[in-house]
């Protein structure tokens, strides 16, 4: 939605479907970063996952309900890298299994030592291209077939099982398998021929492998006949892509052997016709998607993909499929520098999410069409045939908002008295209605709308999103204080903290130190107040405000709140630059309260800020606050300007030589060693820095600070 309520959310995805700069989207532990609406600015994959996952009632990878938003700043709509890192560490800490239990049991039954399985697993880890299927899973399938075939002797079964672990495409493996020398007209001989064909496949000798698999597919042994038929498809598929990768591993679908890919397509269809519910039916359908990709049959690929997405049996398989579809189809213009995918006749869900992506840009660049009313009319039959017209109608309303045709949106959507628990489209429509009220700057109506939705939304994600929208409306309408009213529904500490740090007046900060909803909020308010007191030169206020710490009955000791550590104000002066003595911060501020231009105290206040890096840091709340982030803007008054202290001392004719020379030294050092100003304030020109340097060297020659300074930057 191109509204005041979502423009900040959308800018980061202006050119991408993917969540660049985040954890890998389909990785375990990687949470959905987009808010719970169908939105132009969302990661396309998030839109698809929410839309399809809701229909399946799958538990989606969203933030846990257990997060206490009053005491934690961890509920927000942006990438959660820390949760992903924690998940990776937990997984790494788990003991790796040598083999899955069924395989281990099969191996012992056949007479294969566990150590051989472990050796195979180590050799197969990290394999690529055609070798990726040479895994313990495929070994398990082969062992299951050996155990099911009663005509094999125990010796034959063990020899074949051991030979399977040698299959790797090498000449040595081919020789070892050939040495089994079972008669061709026996079942053992047929299993031996399968292993020879498999080794030829992994060796890249596709012609020989195809010949062998063709013979086996016409045989009487059920597992061999079905598996060989499946392998014929894979052989044709691999042959088609043999020359599609460049010397640096770059894959170009334009270099696919289309004839071989077509042959693979025919083999896949033949397999599915004969074994529609076979051992490899799911894999074969997945291969159909790959084949259609190779053939650049985008409509067929979209249709196959949408069917697979609808049939996904778990959230894990759905996530994996969406990642595949995004890479091969939805984002192929980004991932492979190919033409945009726009729409497909029998894929309304993919067409819908892709249209949302196309709507991010209103400037046509020739690569993709501008989404206008004519374009939406052109794709309407796709939604009509797929019985998804409500999604198309939602696109028309998003377009109306983009065109600032607000009356159309407000006429089409009416506020509801209740919300279904799981209906993302219904919720998205209500959010769009509120966005348009914000677009119109109809703040009172927007506030009432968000308040109403908060009373009827049952889902925690929805509630947290609505809190951000309400807070943004209050900020935009000049009612920031209402966010902190006793009956305020805005309870999310991340949102409240952002407003306190960037917009709160000293009086509001003092109020929240006394009446904040938690020790965390009181701490944030007091830290912000004390830093801003110092920066603004409110030294008398600082001395009084520091005593407000008595209202925090449970001092906050938590690494996740290190940005508001109150112990920083207990600075003793001991960490000041060696050779320059400073009193404690409290004594320094007392001096400045009496004499605001005291040179020594100004230098020491600079040393406090330099050594502690104290500031009002909104980085912990920067992301994931939706419209609220745009509403608060940059804020003011939270970053110290040490350079101003030094220049004030330099310009003070009454400053002692010790203080003035130190100020000259520190002013130059503001730019060391990069040449960039790390002291705050407006950058001084190199000529000014040179002037400070020369003055220090000329007027205070022999002094400690002149001796220490070798350069200016």
C-alpha positions in Angstrom: 0.0 0.0 0.0 1.5 3.3 -1.1 0.3 5.1 1.9 1.5 7.1 4.8 0.9 3.9 6.6 3.3 1.8 4.5 5.7 3.9 2.4 8.5 3.3 4.9 7.8 -0.4 4.8 8.0 -0.6 1.1 11.1 1.3 0.0 13.5 -1.4 1.0 12.0 -3.9 -1.5 11.7 -1.5 -4.4 13.6 -3.8 -6.7 13.6 -7.2 -5.1 11.3 -10.1 -4.3 13.8 -11.5 -1.8 14.8 -10.5 1.7 18.4 -9.5 1.0 20.4 -8.7 4.1 18.4 -11.2 6.1 18.8 -14.8 7.1 18.3 -17.3 4.2 14.5 -17.2 3.7 13.8 -20.9 3.6 16.3 -21.8 6.4 15.1 -23.3 9.7 14.8 -20.6 12.3 14.3 -17.8 9.8 11.1 -16.1 10.7 8.6 -14.2 8.5 9.8 -10.6 8.4 6.8 -9.0 6.8 3.6 -7.9 8.7 0.4 -10.0 8.5 -1.1 -8.4 5.5 -1.0 -8.9 1.7 1.1 -5.9 0.8 3.0 -4.5 -2.1 6.0 -3.9 0.1 6.2 -7.4 1.6 8.7 -10.0 0.5 6.9 -11.8 -2.2 7.6 -15.1 -0.6 6.0 -13.9 2.7 2.9 -13.0 0.8 2.7 -16.4 -0.7 3.5 -18.2 2.5 0.8 -16.3 4.4 -1.8 -16.8 1.7 -1.2 -20.5 1.2 -0.3 -21.3 4.8 -3.6 -19.8 6.0 -5.6 -22.1 3.7 -3.8 -25.1 5.1 -3.9 -23.9 8.7 -0.2 -24.5 8.9 1.8 -23.1 11.9 3.9 -20.4 10.2 7.4 -19.4 11.3 6.3 -16.2 13.1 7.4 -14.7 16.3 6.2 -16.8 19.3 3.1 -15.7 21.3 5.1 -16.0 24.5 7.1 -12.7 23.8 6.1 -10.2 26.5 5.8 -7.0 24.5 5.6 -4.9 27.7 9.1 -5.9 28.8 10.7 -6.8 25.5 11.6 -5.0 22.4 11.7 -8.2 20.3 8.3 -8.1 18.7 8.7 -6.3 15.4 8.3 -6.8 11.7 11.7 -7.1 10.2 14.4 -9.9 10.0 15.2 -11.5 13.3 18.8 -12.5 12.8 19.5 -13.3 16.5 16.7 -15.9 16.6 18.2 -17.5 13.4 21.7 -17.6 14.9 20.3 -19.2 18.1 18.5 -21.8 16.1 21.7 -22.6 14.1 23.7 -23.0 17.3 21.0 -25.3 18.8 21.1 -27.5 15.7 24.9 -27.6 15.7 24.9 -28.7 19.3 22.8 -31.7 18.6 24.5 -35.0 18.1 24.7 -36.0 14.4 23.3 -39.4 13.7 25.4 -41.8 11.6 22.3 -42.9 9.8 18.6 -42.8 10.1 17.2 -45.6 12.3 15.5 -47.5 9.4 18.7 -47.6 7.4 20.8 -48.7 10.5 18.4 -51.5 11.2 18.4 -52.6 7.5 22.2 -52.5 7.4 22.6 -54.7 10.5 20.0 -57.1 9.1 21.9 -57.4 5.8 25.3 -57.5 7.5 26.7 -54.0 6.7 28.8 -52.4 9.4 27.7 -48.9 10.7 31.2 -47.6 10.2 30.8 -48.2 6.4 27.6 -46.1 6.4 29.3 -43.3 8.3 32.2 -43.4 5.8 29.7 -43.1 2.9 27.9 -40.2 4.6 31.1 -38.3 5.0 32.0 -38.8 1.3 28.6 -37.8 0.1 28.3 -34.6 2.2 28.6 -31.5 0.1 28.3 -33.2 -3.3 26.8 -31.2 -6.1 25.2 -31.5 -9.6 24.2 -35.1 -10.5 25.9 -36.5 -7.3 23.4 -34.8 -4.9 21.1 -37.8 -5.1 23.8 -40.2 -4.0 22.8 -40.0 -0.3 21.9 -42.3 2.6 18.3 -41.8 1.6 18.9 -43.5 -1.7 21.0 -46.2 0.0 18.0 -46.8 2.3 15.7 -47.3 -0.7 18.1 -49.8 -2.3 18.5 -51.7 1.0 14.7 -51.8 1.5 14.4 -53.3 -2.0 17.0 -55.9 -1.3 15.3 -57.0 1.9 11.9 -57.2 0.1 13.3 -59.4 -2.7 13.0 -62.9 -1.3 14.8 -64.7 -4.2 18.1 -63.2 -3.2 20.4 -65.2 -1.0 21.9 -63.6 2.2 25.3 -63.6 0.5 24.0 -61.9 -2.7 22.1 -59.3 -0.6 25.2 -58.5 1.5 27.4 -58.2 -1.6 25.0 -56.0 -3.4 24.5 -53.8 -0.3 28.3 -53.3 0.1 28.6 -52.6 -3.6 26.0 -49.9 -3.4 28.2 -48.0 -0.9 31.0 -47.9 -3.6 28.8 -46.2 -6.3 30.4 -42.8 -7.0 30.9 -42.7 -10.7 34.6 -43.9 -10.6 36.2 -46.5 -12.8 37.2 -48.3 -9.7 33.6 -48.6 -8.6 32.6 -49.8 -12.0 35.2 -52.6 -11.9 34.2 -53.6 -8.3 30.5 -53.9 -9.2 31.4 -55.8 -12.5 33.4 -58.3 -10.4 30.2 -59.5 -8.7 29.6 -61.4 -12.0 26.0 -62.5 -11.3 24.2 -64.1 -14.3 22.2 -61.6 -16.3 19.0 -63.7 -16.2 18.9 -63.7 -12.4 17.4 -61.1 -10.0 20.9 -60.6 -8.5 22.2 -59.9 -11.9 19.5 -57.3 -12.5 20.4 -55.6 -9.2 24.0 -55.7 -10.3 23.1 -54.1 -13.7 21.2 -51.4 -11.8 24.3 -50.5 -9.8 26.4 -50.4 -13.0 23.9 -48.1 -14.6 23.8 -45.9 -11.5 27.6 -45.6 -11.5 27.5 -44.7 -15.2 24.9 -42.1 -14.4 27.2 -40.5 -11.7 30.1 -40.8 -14.1 28.2 -38.7 -16.6 28.0 -41.5 -19.2 24.4 -40.8 -19.9 24.1 -42.8 -23.1 25.3 -46.1 -21.4 23.1 -45.4 -18.3 20.0 -44.7 -20.5 20.5 -48.0 -22.3 20.8 -50.0 -19.1 17.9 -48.2 -17.4 15.7 -48.8 -20.5 16.3 -52.6 -20.3 15.7 -52.7 -16.5 12.4 -50.7 -16.9 11.0 -53.5 -19.0 11.9 -56.1 -16.5 9.8 -58.1 -14.0 11.4 -57.0 -10.7 9.0 -54.3 -9.5 11.4 -52.0 -7.7 14.0 -52.1 -10.4 11.4 -51.5 -13.2 9.9 -48.5 -11.4 13.3 -47.0 -10.3 14.9 -47.5 -13.7 11.9 -45.7 -15.3 12.3 -42.8 -12.9 16.1 -42.8 -13.6 15.5 -42.5 -17.3 13.8 -39.2 -16.7 16.7 -38.0 -14.5 19.3 -39.2 -17.0 17.6 -37.1 -19.8 17.4 -34.2 -17.4 21.0 -34.3 -16.5 22.1 -34.8 -20.1 20.1 -31.7 -21.0 22.0 -29.5 -18.6 25.5 -31.0 -19.2 26.7 -27.8 -20.9 24.5 -25.2 -19.1 27.0 -24.2 -16.5 29.9 -21.9 -17.1 33.5 -22.2 -15.8 32.5 -20.3 -12.7 29.4 -22.3 -12.0 27.0 -19.8 -13.5 24.0 -21.6 -14.8 22.3 -20.4 -18.0 19.0 -22.0 -19.0 19.6 -20.7 -22.5 22.3 -23.3 -22.9 20.0 -26.3 -22.1 19.8 -29.1 -24.7 16.1 -28.6 -25.4 15.8 -32.0 -27.2 17.1 -33.9 -24.2 14.9 -31.8 -21.9 11.9 -32.7 -24.0 12.9 -36.4 -23.8 13.0 -36.0 -20.0 9.6 -34.5 -20.1 8.2 -37.5 -22.0 9.9 -39.9 -19.5 8.5 -38.0 -16.5 5.0 -38.1 -18.0 5.4 -41.8 -18.8 6.5 -42.6 -15.3 3.6 -40.6 -13.7 1.1 -42.3 -16.0 2.2 -45.7 -15.0 2.9 -45.0 -11.3 0.8 -41.9 -10.4 1.2 -42.8 -6.7 4.6 -44.4 -7.1 7.7 -44.3 -4.9 9.0 -41.3 -6.8 5.8 -39.6 -7.9 6.3 -36.5 -5.7 9.9 -36.2 -6.9 8.8 -36.7 -10.6 6.3 -33.9 -10.2 9.1 -31.7 -8.8 11.3 -32.7 -11.8 8.5 -31.6 -14.1 8.9 -28.2 -12.7 12.6 -28.3 -13.3 12.0 -29.6 -16.9 9.6 -26.8 -17.6 12.1 -24.4 -16.3 14.8 -25.9 -18.6 12.3 -25.6 -21.5 11.5 -22.1 -20.5 7.8 -23.1 -20.5 6.8 -20.4 -18.0 3.1 -21.0 -18.1 3.5 -24.7 -17.6 6.0 -24.1 -14.8 3.6 -21.7 -13.1 0.7 -24.1 -13.4 2.8 -27.0 -12.0 4.2 -24.8 -9.2 0.8 -23.6 -8.1 -0.6 -27.1 -8.0 2.4 -28.2 -5.9 2.0 -25.3 -3.5 -1.7 -26.1 -3.0 -0.8 -29.8 -2.3 2.0 -29.2 0.1 1.6 -31.4 3.1 3.6 -29.5 5.7 4.8 -26.0 6.3 8.3 -27.2 5.7 7.5 -28.5 2.2 5.5 -25.3 1.5 8.4 -23.1 2.4 10.8 -25.2 0.3 8.5 -25.0 -2.7 8.0 -21.2 -2.4 11.8 -20.7 -2.3 12.1 -22.9 -5.4 9.3 -21.0 -7.2 10.8 -17.6 -6.3 14.2 -18.6 -7.6 13.1 -20.2 -10.8 10.1 -18.1 -11.7 9.0 -15.1 -9.6 12.4 -13.6 -9.3 14.2 -15.0 -12.3 14.8 -11.4 -13.5 16.9 -10.9 -10.3 18.4 -14.3 -9.7 19.2 -15.1 -13.3 18.9 -11.8 -15.2 16.1 -13.2 -17.3 12.8 -11.6 -18.4 10.2 -10.8 -15.8 7.5 -13.4 -15.0 4.2 -11.5 -15.2 1.3 -14.0 -15.0 0.1 -17.4 -16.2 -3.4 -18.6 -17.2 -3.8 -21.2 -14.5 -1.9 -19.7 -11.7 -4.0 -17.0 -10.0 -2.1 -17.1 -6.7 1.3 -16.6 -8.3 -0.1 -14.0 -10.6 -1.5 -12.2 -7.6 1.7 -12.1 -5.6 3.7 -11.2 -8.6 1.4 -8.3 -9.4 1.9 -7.0 -5.9 5.6 -7.1 -6.7 5.2 -5.3 -10.0 3.2 -2.6 -8.2 6.2 -1.5 -6.2 7.3 0.6 -9.2 5.1 3.2 -10.9 7.9 4.0 -13.4 7.9 1.7 -16.4 11.4 0.9 -17.5 10.5 -1.4 -20.5 11.3 -4.6 -18.6 8.0 -4.9 -16.9 4.6 -3.3 -17.5 3.2 -0.6 -15.2 0.3 -2.1 -13.4 -2.7 0.1 -14.4 -6.4 -0.5 -14.8 -5.9 -1.9 -18.3 -3.3 -4.4 -17.1 -5.6 -5.6 -14.2 -8.5 -6.0 -16.7 -6.1 -8.1 -18.9 -5.4 -10.5 -16.1 -8.8 -10.6 -14.5 -9.8 -13.9 -16.4 -7.0 -15.7 -14.6 -8.7 -14.9 -11.3 -12.1 -15.6 -12.6 -11.3 -19.1 -13.8 -9.4 -19.8 -10.6 -12.3 -18.6 -8.4 -10.0 -16.0 -6.9 -11.8 -12.8 -7.9 -11.6 -11.3 -4.3 -7.8 -11.2 -4.7 -8.2 -9.4 -8.1 -10.6 -6.9 -6.5 -8.1 -6.2 -3.7 -5.5 -5.4 -6.4 -7.8 -2.9 -7.9 -8.2 -1.2 -4.5 -4.4 -1.1 -4.0 -4.1 0.5 -7.4 -6.8 3.1 -6.5 -4.8 4.0 -3.4 -1.7 4.4 -5.6 -3.6 6.7 -7.9 -4.9 8.7 -4.8 -8.4 7.7 -5.7 -9.3 7.4 -2.1 -13.0 7.6 -2.5 -13.1 4.3 -4.5 -11.3 2.5 -1.6 -13.5 4.0 1.1 -16.6 3.1 -0.9 -15.6 -0.5 -1.5 -14.4 -1.3 2.0 -16.6 -0.9 5.0 -15.4 -1.2 8.6 -16.4 -4.5 10.1 -17.8 -5.4 13.5 -15.8 -8.7 13.7 -12.8 -10.3 12.0 -12.4 -13.9 11.2 -9.5 -15.4 13.1 -7.8 -16.6 9.9 -8.6 -14.4 6.9 -5.6 -12.4 5.8 -7.5 -10.9 2.9 -10.3 -9.5 5.2 -7.7 -8.1 7.5 -5.6 -6.6 4.7 -8.7 -4.8 3.4 -9.3 -3.3 6.8 -5.7 -2.1 7.0 -6.0 -0.6 3.6 -9.0 1.3 4.7 -7.0 2.7 7.6 -4.1 3.5 5.3 -6.3 5.6 3.1 -7.6 7.6 6.1 -3.9 8.3 7.0 -3.2 9.2 3.4 -6.0 11.8 3.7 -4.6 13.0 7.0 -8.0 12.2 8.5 -6.3 11.5 11.8 -9.3 11.3 14.1 -11.1 8.8 11.8 -7.8 6.8 11.4 -7.4 6.7 15.2 -10.9 5.5 15.7 -10.4 2.8 13.0 -7.2 1.4 14.5 -8.7 1.5 18.0 -11.8 -0.4 16.7 -9.7 -3.0 14.9 -7.6 -3.5 18.1 -10.7 -4.5 20.0 -11.8 -7.1 17.4 -8.4 -8.5 16.2 -7.8 -12.0 17.8 -4.4 -12.6 16.4 -1.3 -11.3 18.3 0.6 -10.4 15.0 -2.4 -8.4 13.9 -2.6 -6.6 17.2 1.0 -5.7 17.2 0.8 -4.3 13.7 -2.3 -2.3 14.6 -0.5 -0.9 17.6 2.2 0.5 15.3 -0.4 2.0 13.0 -2.3 3.6 16.0 1.0 5.0 17.4 1.9 6.4 14.0 -1.5 8.1 13.7 -1.1 9.7 17.2 2.4 11.0 16.3 1.2 12.4 13.0 -1.7 14.2 14.7 0.4 15.7 17.4 -0.9 13.5 20.2 2.3 11.7 21.1 1.4 11.8 24.8 -1.6 9.6 24.2 0.6 6.7 23.4 1.6 6.8 27.1 -1.8 7.4 28.6 -2.9 5.0 31.3 -5.5 3.3 29.1 -3.3 3.3 25.9 -3.6 0.1 23.9 -0.1 0.7 22.6 1.8 -1.6 24.9 4.7 -2.8 22.6 7.9 -1.6 24.3 9.7 -1.3 21.0 7.2 1.3 19.7 7.0 3.2 23.0 10.8 3.2 23.3 11.2 4.6 19.8 8.8 7.5 20.6 10.5 8.2 23.9 13.9 8.3 22.4 13.1 10.5 19.4 10.1 12.6 20.2 9.4 12.8 24.0 9.7 16.1 25.7 11.6 16.3 29.0 8.3 16.5 30.9 7.0 13.4 29.2 10.2 11.6 29.9 10.0 12.5 33.5 6.5 11.3 33.6 7.4 7.9 32.2 10.4 7.5 34.6 7.8 7.8 37.4 4.8 6.1 35.7 6.2 3.9 33.0 4.6 0.5 32.4 7.7 -1.5 33.3 11.2 -1.1 34.7 12.5 -1.4 31.2 10.4 1.6 30.0 11.4 3.7 33.1 15.0 2.9 32.4 14.7 3.9 28.7 13.0 7.1 29.7 15.6 8.1 32.4 18.6 7.3 30.2 17.1 9.3 27.3 16.3 12.2 29.7 19.8 12.4 31.2 21.6 12.2 27.9 19.4 14.9 26.4 19.8 17.1 29.5 23.6 17.0 29.0 23.5 17.6 25.3 21.1 20.5 25.6 23.1 22.0 28.4 20.3 21.6 31.0 22.8 21.0 33.8 20.6 22.0 36.7 17.9 19.7 35.3 20.3 16.9 35.0 21.3 17.1 38.7 17.7 16.9 39.7 16.6 14.3 37.1 19.4 11.9 38.1 17.6 11.5 41.4 14.5 10.1 39.5 16.4 6.8 39.5 14.7 6.1 42.8 11.5 5.3 40.9 13.1 2.3 39.3 12.8 -0.3 42.0 14.3 -3.1 39.9 17.5 -1.8 38.2 17.8 -3.2 34.7 20.7 -5.6 34.2 20.3 -7.1 30.7 22.6 -7.2 27.7 19.6 -6.6 25.4 19.2 -3.1 27.0 22.9 -2.1 27.0 21.9 1.0 25.0 20.2 2.4 28.1 22.7 1.4 30.7 22.2 3.9 33.6 25.5 3.0 35.2 27.2 5.0 32.5 26.3 8.2 34.5 28.4 7.0 37.4 31.5 8.0 35.4 34.3 8.8 37.8 36.7 10.6 35.4 39.3 7.9 35.8 39.0 6.8 32.1 39.7 10.3 30.7 42.7 10.7 28.5 45.8 9.8 30.5 47.5 13.0 31.5 44.3 15.0 31.7 42.5 14.8 35.1 38.8 14.9 35.3 36.4 14.9 38.2 33.3 12.6 38.2 30.5 13.3 35.9 28.3 14.6 38.7 31.0 17.1 39.8 31.7 18.1 36.2 28.0 18.8 35.7 27.8 20.7 39.0 30.6 23.0 37.8 28.9 23.6 34.4 25.7 24.4 36.3 27.5 27.1 38.0 29.6 28.2 35.0 28.3 26.8 31.7 31.5 27.9 29.8 34.0 26.4 32.2 36.8 25.2 29.9 38.0 22.3 32.0 34.5 21.0 32.7 33.6 21.3 29.0 36.6 19.2 28.1 35.7 16.6 30.7 32.1 16.4 29.6 33.6 15.7 26.1 35.7 13.0 27.7 32.6 11.5 29.3 30.9 11.2 25.9 34.1 10.0 24.2 35.0 7.2 26.7 31.4 6.0 27.3 30.0 6.6 23.8 26.8 7.6 25.6 24.0 8.8 23.3 20.4 8.3 22.6 20.7 5.3 20.3 17.6 4.3 18.4 19.3 1.5 16.6 17.7 -1.2 18.7 14.3 0.1 17.6 15.2 1.1 14.1 13.6 -1.7 12.1 10.2 -3.3 12.0 8.0 -0.5 13.4 6.1 0.0 10.1 4.4 3.4 9.7 5.6 4.5 13.1 9.2 4.6 11.9 8.3 7.0 9.2 6.1 9.1 11.5 8.8 9.7 14.1 11.4 10.6 11.5 15.0 11.4 12.5 14.1 12.9 15.9 16.5 15.3 17.5 18.8 16.0 20.4 20.2 12.5 21.0 23.8 12.7 19.7 26.4 14.7 21.5 28.5 17.3 19.8 32.0 17.1 21.4 33.5 19.3 18.7 31.3 22.2 19.9 32.8 21.8 23.4 36.3 21.9 22.0 35.8 24.9 19.8 34.1 26.8 22.7 37.2 26.2 24.8 39.6 27.1 21.9 37.7 30.4 21.4 37.6 31.2 25.2 40.4 33.8 25.9 40.3 32.9 29.6 40.9 29.2 29.1 44.0 27.9 30.8 46.8 26.6 28.5 46.3 23.1 29.8 42.6 23.2 28.8 43.1 25.1 25.5 45.9 22.8 24.3 43.9 19.7 25.2 40.9 21.1 23.3 43.0 21.8 20.2 44.4 18.2 20.5 40.9 16.7 20.8 39.4 18.8 18.1 42.0 17.5 15.6 41.6 14.0 16.9 37.9 14.1 16.0 39.0 13.3 12.5 41.6 10.7 13.2 42.5 8.5 11.5 39.8 8.3 8.7 39.3 12.0 8.1 35.6 11.6 9.1 34.2 13.5 12.1 33.3 11.2 15.0 32.6 14.0 17.5 29.3 15.2 16.1 28.3 18.6 14.7 29.1 20.1 11.4 32.4 18.9 9.7 35.3 21.3 10.0 37.1 22.0 6.7 40.7 20.6 6.4 41.9 24.2 6.6 40.3 24.6 10.0 41.9 21.3 11.2 45.2 22.5 9.9 44.8 25.7 11.8 44.1 23.9 15.0 47.2 21.7 14.4 49.5 24.6 13.7 48.2 26.6 16.6 48.8 23.7 19.0 52.3 23.2 17.6 53.2 26.9 17.7 51.5 28.1 20.9 52.0 25.0 23.1 55.3 23.6 21.8 56.8 21.2 24.2 53.4 20.5 25.9 52.1 16.9 26.1 49.3 17.3 23.6 51.5 19.0 21.0 54.0 16.2 21.4 51.4 13.5 21.0 49.9 14.9 17.8 51.8 14.0 14.7 49.3 14.7 12.0 46.0 16.4 11.1 43.3 14.7 9.1 
